[in-house]
Every structure is written in structure tokens, then in C-alpha cells.
Amino acid sequence: MRRRDFDYWILITVLLLLALGVCMVYSASSYYALRKFDNKEYFLIRQLTWAAIGIVAMLVFSRLDYRKIARLSPIMMLLSIILLVLVLIP
């Protein structure tokens, strides 16, 4: 089976949206972070950390064969439902 090429347009779109979101988080929270944590980049650093983790996860999952993931879909669906119910528990 031939390996598919990577779709760079999707990657570029995701990175642009991510950059826009990080800018919005920083501009909206820098004053609060400075007053609360004495570091105006507090939320920026947290957002960039999770963004980097998300990019790595996206690149890993983009290389997996979707048929392998599809076989695990019932388990992932059950896990998602359990996590959604846990949100409702105080």
C-alpha cells in the first residue's frame, strides 16, 4: 500500500488558527495574569505549551492508518461518554 502524502494546506490552516488563538488569549489575559500571577505571560506560556502538545499529537495521529483507529472507535466512544458523564458529577 502506497503511503499518502502529507496535506500541507491543512497544517498551514491549523497553524494559522492556532497563532490567532494564542494572540487572542494573550491580549485578553495579560492584564489579569500580571495582577494575579505577577507574570503577564503566564497564560501565554500555558497556551503555547498545550499548543505544542496538540501539534505533536496531530502529527502523530496524521501518520496512523485510519483503519486502525476505526477499529478502536467503539472503545473511544465509550470512553468519551464516560468522561462526559464525569463532568456532570460535582
Chimera marker file (.cmm) of the C-alpha trace (Angstrom):
<marker_set name="trace">
<marker id="1" x="0.000" y="0.000" z="0.000" r="1" g="1" b="0" radius="0.5"/>
<marker id="2" x="1.347" y="3.406" z="-1.013" r="1" g="1" b="0" radius="0.5"/>
<marker id="3" x="1.980" y="5.961" z="1.699" r="1" g="1" b="0" radius="0.5"/>
<marker id="4" x="-0.137" y="9.077" z="1.272" r="1" g="1" b="0" radius="0.5"/>
<marker id="5" x="1.474" y="12.496" z="1.090" r="1" g="1" b="0" radius="0.5"/>
<marker id="6" x="1.055" y="14.923" z="3.936" r="1" g="1" b="0" radius="0.5"/>
<marker id="7" x="-1.593" y="17.614" z="3.398" r="1" g="1" b="0" radius="0.5"/>
<marker id="8" x="0.294" y="20.855" z="3.994" r="1" g="1" b="0" radius="0.5"/>
<marker id="9" x="-2.750" y="23.070" z="3.450" r="1" g="1" b="0" radius="0.5"/>
<marker id="10" x="-4.446" y="21.591" z="6.492" r="1" g="1" b="0" radius="0.5"/>
<marker id="11" x="-1.257" y="22.028" z="8.522" r="1" g="1" b="0" radius="0.5"/>
<marker id="12" x="-0.928" y="25.671" z="7.449" r="1" g="1" b="0" radius="0.5"/>
<marker id="13" x="-4.590" y="26.342" z="8.263" r="1" g="1" b="0" radius="0.5"/>
<marker id="14" x="-4.280" y="24.753" z="11.707" r="1" g="1" b="0" radius="0.5"/>
<marker id="15" x="-1.098" y="26.679" z="12.481" r="1" g="1" b="0" radius="0.5"/>
<marker id="16" x="-2.660" y="29.999" z="11.406" r="1" g="1" b="0" radius="0.5"/>
<marker id="17" x="-5.747" y="29.379" z="13.547" r="1" g="1" b="0" radius="0.5"/>
<marker id="18" x="-3.513" y="28.347" z="16.432" r="1" g="1" b="0" radius="0.5"/>
<marker id="19" x="-1.426" y="31.511" z="16.123" r="1" g="1" b="0" radius="0.5"/>
<marker id="20" x="-4.569" y="33.641" z="16.044" r="1" g="1" b="0" radius="0.5"/>
<marker id="21" x="-5.946" y="31.880" z="19.127" r="1" g="1" b="0" radius="0.5"/>
<marker id="22" x="-2.688" y="32.304" z="21.049" r="1" g="1" b="0" radius="0.5"/>
<marker id="23" x="-2.646" y="36.021" z="20.205" r="1" g="1" b="0" radius="0.5"/>
<marker id="24" x="-6.243" y="36.380" z="21.380" r="1" g="1" b="0" radius="0.5"/>
<marker id="25" x="-5.549" y="34.574" z="24.654" r="1" g="1" b="0" radius="0.5"/>
<marker id="26" x="-2.507" y="36.739" z="25.311" r="1" g="1" b="0" radius="0.5"/>
<marker id="27" x="-4.232" y="40.019" z="24.508" r="1" g="1" b="0" radius="0.5"/>
<marker id="28" x="-7.280" y="39.103" z="26.592" r="1" g="1" b="0" radius="0.5"/>
<marker id="29" x="-5.456" y="37.767" z="29.646" r="1" g="1" b="0" radius="0.5"/>
<marker id="30" x="-2.165" y="39.628" z="30.025" r="1" g="1" b="0" radius="0.5"/>
<marker id="31" x="-3.549" y="42.242" z="32.434" r="1" g="1" b="0" radius="0.5"/>
<marker id="32" x="-5.276" y="39.634" z="34.607" r="1" g="1" b="0" radius="0.5"/>
<marker id="33" x="-2.173" y="37.423" z="34.636" r="1" g="1" b="0" radius="0.5"/>
<marker id="34" x="0.005" y="40.355" z="35.682" r="1" g="1" b="0" radius="0.5"/>
<marker id="35" x="-2.316" y="41.205" z="38.584" r="1" g="1" b="0" radius="0.5"/>
<marker id="36" x="-2.985" y="37.616" z="39.693" r="1" g="1" b="0" radius="0.5"/>
<marker id="37" x="0.324" y="35.823" z="38.990" r="1" g="1" b="0" radius="0.5"/>
<marker id="38" x="2.753" y="38.749" z="38.673" r="1" g="1" b="0" radius="0.5"/>
<marker id="39" x="3.682" y="37.487" z="35.201" r="1" g="1" b="0" radius="0.5"/>
<marker id="40" x="1.830" y="38.831" z="32.202" r="1" g="1" b="0" radius="0.5"/>
<marker id="41" x="2.944" y="35.868" z="30.059" r="1" g="1" b="0" radius="0.5"/>
<marker id="42" x="1.506" y="33.256" z="32.445" r="1" g="1" b="0" radius="0.5"/>
<marker id="43" x="-1.443" y="32.273" z="30.246" r="1" g="1" b="0" radius="0.5"/>
<marker id="44" x="0.607" y="32.683" z="27.067" r="1" g="1" b="0" radius="0.5"/>
<marker id="45" x="3.131" y="30.110" z="28.281" r="1" g="1" b="0" radius="0.5"/>
<marker id="46" x="0.367" y="27.693" z="29.279" r="1" g="1" b="0" radius="0.5"/>
<marker id="47" x="-1.381" y="28.129" z="25.929" r="1" g="1" b="0" radius="0.5"/>
<marker id="48" x="1.846" y="27.622" z="23.965" r="1" g="1" b="0" radius="0.5"/>
<marker id="49" x="2.665" y="24.503" z="25.993" r="1" g="1" b="0" radius="0.5"/>
<marker id="50" x="-0.690" y="22.904" z="25.230" r="1" g="1" b="0" radius="0.5"/>
<marker id="51" x="-0.483" y="24.069" z="21.612" r="1" g="1" b="0" radius="0.5"/>
<marker id="52" x="2.875" y="22.308" z="21.215" r="1" g="1" b="0" radius="0.5"/>
<marker id="53" x="1.460" y="19.127" z="22.752" r="1" g="1" b="0" radius="0.5"/>
<marker id="54" x="-1.508" y="19.370" z="20.373" r="1" g="1" b="0" radius="0.5"/>
<marker id="55" x="0.702" y="19.837" z="17.320" r="1" g="1" b="0" radius="0.5"/>
<marker id="56" x="2.787" y="16.802" z="18.237" r="1" g="1" b="0" radius="0.5"/>
<marker id="57" x="-0.367" y="14.727" z="18.784" r="1" g="1" b="0" radius="0.5"/>
<marker id="58" x="-1.768" y="15.940" z="15.451" r="1" g="1" b="0" radius="0.5"/>
<marker id="59" x="1.403" y="14.927" z="13.616" r="1" g="1" b="0" radius="0.5"/>
<marker id="60" x="1.484" y="11.516" z="15.309" r="1" g="1" b="0" radius="0.5"/>
<marker id="61" x="-2.169" y="10.763" z="14.567" r="1" g="1" b="0" radius="0.5"/>
<marker id="62" x="-1.871" y="12.014" z="10.998" r="1" g="1" b="0" radius="0.5"/>
<marker id="63" x="0.679" y="9.283" z="10.337" r="1" g="1" b="0" radius="0.5"/>
<marker id="64" x="-1.534" y="6.491" z="11.693" r="1" g="1" b="0" radius="0.5"/>
<marker id="65" x="-3.642" y="4.424" z="9.370" r="1" g="1" b="0" radius="0.5"/>
<marker id="66" x="-7.251" y="5.490" z="9.831" r="1" g="1" b="0" radius="0.5"/>
<marker id="67" x="-8.454" y="1.864" z="9.617" r="1" g="1" b="0" radius="0.5"/>
<marker id="68" x="-6.527" y="1.050" z="12.784" r="1" g="1" b="0" radius="0.5"/>
<marker id="69" x="-8.146" y="3.965" z="14.558" r="1" g="1" b="0" radius="0.5"/>
<marker id="70" x="-11.592" y="2.940" z="13.224" r="1" g="1" b="0" radius="0.5"/>
<marker id="71" x="-11.270" y="-0.458" z="14.905" r="1" g="1" b="0" radius="0.5"/>
<marker id="72" x="-10.833" y="1.296" z="18.238" r="1" g="1" b="0" radius="0.5"/>
<marker id="73" x="-13.791" y="3.645" z="17.711" r="1" g="1" b="0" radius="0.5"/>
<marker id="74" x="-16.281" y="1.743" z="19.938" r="1" g="1" b="0" radius="0.5"/>
<marker id="75" x="-13.819" y="1.870" z="22.836" r="1" g="1" b="0" radius="0.5"/>
<marker id="76" x="-13.084" y="5.553" z="22.226" r="1" g="1" b="0" radius="0.5"/>
<marker id="77" x="-16.821" y="6.316" z="22.053" r="1" g="1" b="0" radius="0.5"/>
<marker id="78" x="-17.450" y="4.562" z="25.375" r="1" g="1" b="0" radius="0.5"/>
<marker id="79" x="-14.533" y="6.391" z="26.963" r="1" g="1" b="0" radius="0.5"/>
<marker id="80" x="-15.878" y="9.714" z="25.652" r="1" g="1" b="0" radius="0.5"/>
<marker id="81" x="-19.329" y="9.048" z="27.098" r="1" g="1" b="0" radius="0.5"/>
<marker id="82" x="-17.837" y="8.124" z="30.476" r="1" g="1" b="0" radius="0.5"/>
<marker id="83" x="-15.765" y="11.319" z="30.505" r="1" g="1" b="0" radius="0.5"/>
<marker id="84" x="-18.819" y="13.405" z="29.585" r="1" g="1" b="0" radius="0.5"/>
<marker id="85" x="-20.786" y="11.861" z="32.455" r="1" g="1" b="0" radius="0.5"/>
<marker id="86" x="-17.892" y="12.538" z="34.862" r="1" g="1" b="0" radius="0.5"/>
<marker id="87" x="-18.146" y="16.243" z="34.048" r="1" g="1" b="0" radius="0.5"/>
<marker id="88" x="-21.664" y="16.251" z="35.487" r="1" g="1" b="0" radius="0.5"/>
<marker id="89" x="-20.600" y="14.785" z="38.830" r="1" g="1" b="0" radius="0.5"/>
<marker id="90" x="-19.877" y="17.547" z="41.378" r="1" g="1" b="0" radius="0.5"/>
<link id1="1" id2="2" r="1" g="1" b="0" radius="0.2"/>
<link id1="2" id2="3" r="1" g="1" b="0" radius="0.2"/>
<link id1="3" id2="4" r="1" g="1" b="0" radius="0.2"/>
<link id1="4" id2="5" r="1" g="1" b="0" radius="0.2"/>
<link id1="5" id2="6" r="1" g="1" b="0" radius="0.2"/>
<link id1="6" id2="7" r="1" g="1" b="0" radius="0.2"/>
<link id1="7" id2="8" r="1" g="1" b="0" radius="0.2"/>
<link id1="8" id2="9" r="1" g="1" b="0" radius="0.2"/>
<link id1="9" id2="10" r="1" g="1" b="0" radius="0.2"/>
<link id1="10" id2="11" r="1" g="1" b="0" radius="0.2"/>
<link id1="11" id2="12" r="1" g="1" b="0" radius="0.2"/>
<link id1="12" id2="13" r="1" g="1" b="0" radius="0.2"/>
<link id1="13" id2="14" r="1" g="1" b="0" radius="0.2"/>
<link id1="14" id2="15" r="1" g="1" b="0" radius="0.2"/>
<link id1="15" id2="16" r="1" g="1" b="0" radius="0.2"/>
<link id1="16" id2="17" r="1" g="1" b="0" radius="0.2"/>
<link id1="17" id2="18" r="1" g="1" b="0" radius="0.2"/>
<link id1="18" id2="19" r="1" g="1" b="0" radius="0.2"/>
<link id1="19" id2="20" r="1" g="1" b="0" radius="0.2"/>
<link id1="20" id2="21" r="1" g="1" b="0" radius="0.2"/>
<link id1="21" id2="22" r="1" g="1" b="0" radius="0.2"/>
<link id1="22" id2="23" r="1" g="1" b="0" radius="0.2"/>
<link id1="23" id2="24" r="1" g="1" b="0" radius="0.2"/>
<link id1="24" id2="25" r="1" g="1" b="0" radius="0.2"/>
<link id1="25" id2="26" r="1" g="1" b="0" radius="0.2"/>
<link id1="26" id2="27" r="1" g="1" b="0" radius="0.2"/>
<link id1="27" id2="28" r="1" g="1" b="0" radius="0.2"/>
<link id1="28" id2="29" r="1" g="1" b="0" radius="0.2"/>
<link id1="29" id2="30" r="1" g="1" b="0" radius="0.2"/>
<link id1="30" id2="31" r="1" g="1" b="0" radius="0.2"/>
<link id1="31" id2="32" r="1" g="1" b="0" radius="0.2"/>
<link id1="32" id2="33" r="1" g="1" b="0" radius="0.2"/>
<link id1="33" id2="34" r="1" g="1" b="0" radius="0.2"/>
<link id1="34" id2="35" r="1" g="1" b="0" radius="0.2"/>
<link id1="35" id2="36" r="1" g="1" b="0" radius="0.2"/>
<link id1="36" id2="37" r="1" g="1" b="0" radius="0.2"/>
<link id1="37" id2="38" r="1" g="1" b="0" radius="0.2"/>
<link id1="38" id2="39" r="1" g="1" b="0" radius="0.2"/>
<link id1="39" id2="40" r="1" g="1" b="0" radius="0.2"/>
<link id1="40" id2="41" r="1" g="1" b="0" radius="0.2"/>
<link id1="41" id2="42" r="1" g="1" b="0" radius="0.2"/>
<link id1="42" id2="43" r="1" g="1" b="0" radius="0.2"/>
<link id1="43" id2="44" r="1" g="1" b="0" radius="0.2"/>
<link id1="44" id2="45" r="1" g="1" b="0" radius="0.2"/>
<link id1="45" id2="46" r="1" g="1" b="0" radius="0.2"/>
<link id1="46" id2="47" r="1" g="1" b="0" radius="0.2"/>
<link id1="47" id2="48" r="1" g="1" b="0" radius="0.2"/>
<link id1="48" id2="49" r="1" g="1" b="0" radius="0.2"/>
<link id1="49" id2="50" r="1" g="1" b="0" radius="0.2"/>
<link id1="50" id2="51" r="1" g="1" b="0" radius="0.2"/>
<link id1="51" id2="52" r="1" g="1" b="0" radius="0.2"/>
<link id1="52" id2="53" r="1" g="1" b="0" radius="0.2"/>
<link id1="53" id2="54" r="1" g="1" b="0" radius="0.2"/>
<link id1="54" id2="55" r="1" g="1" b="0" radius="0.2"/>
<link id1="55" id2="56" r="1" g="1" b="0" radius="0.2"/>
<link id1="56" id2="57" r="1" g="1" b="0" radius="0.2"/>
<link id1="57" id2="58" r="1" g="1" b="0" radius="0.2"/>
<link id1="58" id2="59" r="1" g="1" b="0" radius="0.2"/>
<link id1="59" id2="60" r="1" g="1" b="0" radius="0.2"/>
<link id1="60" id2="61" r="1" g="1" b="0" radius="0.2"/>
<link id1="61" id2="62" r="1" g="1" b="0" radius="0.2"/>
<link id1="62" id2="63" r="1" g="1" b="0" radius="0.2"/>
<link id1="63" id2="64" r="1" g="1" b="0" radius="0.2"/>
<link id1="64" id2="65" r="1" g="1" b="0" radius="0.2"/>
<link id1="65" id2="66" r="1" g="1" b="0" radius="0.2"/>
<link id1="66" id2="67" r="1" g="1" b="0" radius="0.2"/>
<link id1="67" id2="68" r="1" g="1" b="0" radius="0.2"/>
<link id1="68" id2="69" r="1" g="1" b="0" radius="0.2"/>
<link id1="69" id2="70" r="1" g="1" b="0" radius="0.2"/>
<link id1="70" id2="71" r="1" g="1" b="0" radius="0.2"/>
<link id1="71" id2="72" r="1" g="1" b="0" radius="0.2"/>
<link id1="72" id2="73" r="1" g="1" b="0" radius="0.2"/>
<link id1="73" id2="74" r="1" g="1" b="0" radius="0.2"/>
<link id1="74" id2="75" r="1" g="1" b="0" radius="0.2"/>
<link id1="75" id2="76" r="1" g="1" b="0" radius="0.2"/>
<link id1="76" id2="77" r="1" g="1" b="0" radius="0.2"/>
<link id1="77" id2="78" r="1" g="1" b="0" radius="0.2"/>
<link id1="78" id2="79" r="1" g="1" b="0" radius="0.2"/>
<link id1="79" id2="80" r="1" g="1" b="0" radius="0.2"/>
<link id1="80" id2="81" r="1" g="1" b="0" radius="0.2"/>
<link id1="81" id2="82" r="1" g="1" b="0" radius="0.2"/>
<link id1="82" id2="83" r="1" g="1" b="0" radius="0.2"/>
<link id1="83" id2="84" r="1" g="1" b="0" radius="0.2"/>
<link id1="84" id2="85" r="1" g="1" b="0" radius="0.2"/>
<link id1="85" id2="86" r="1" g="1" b="0" radius="0.2"/>
<link id1="86" id2="87" r="1" g="1" b="0" radius="0.2"/>
<link id1="87" id2="88" r="1" g="1" b="0" radius="0.2"/>
<link id1="88" id2="89" r="1" g="1" b="0" radius="0.2"/>
<link id1="89" id2="90" r="1" g="1" b="0" radius="0.2"/>
</marker_set>
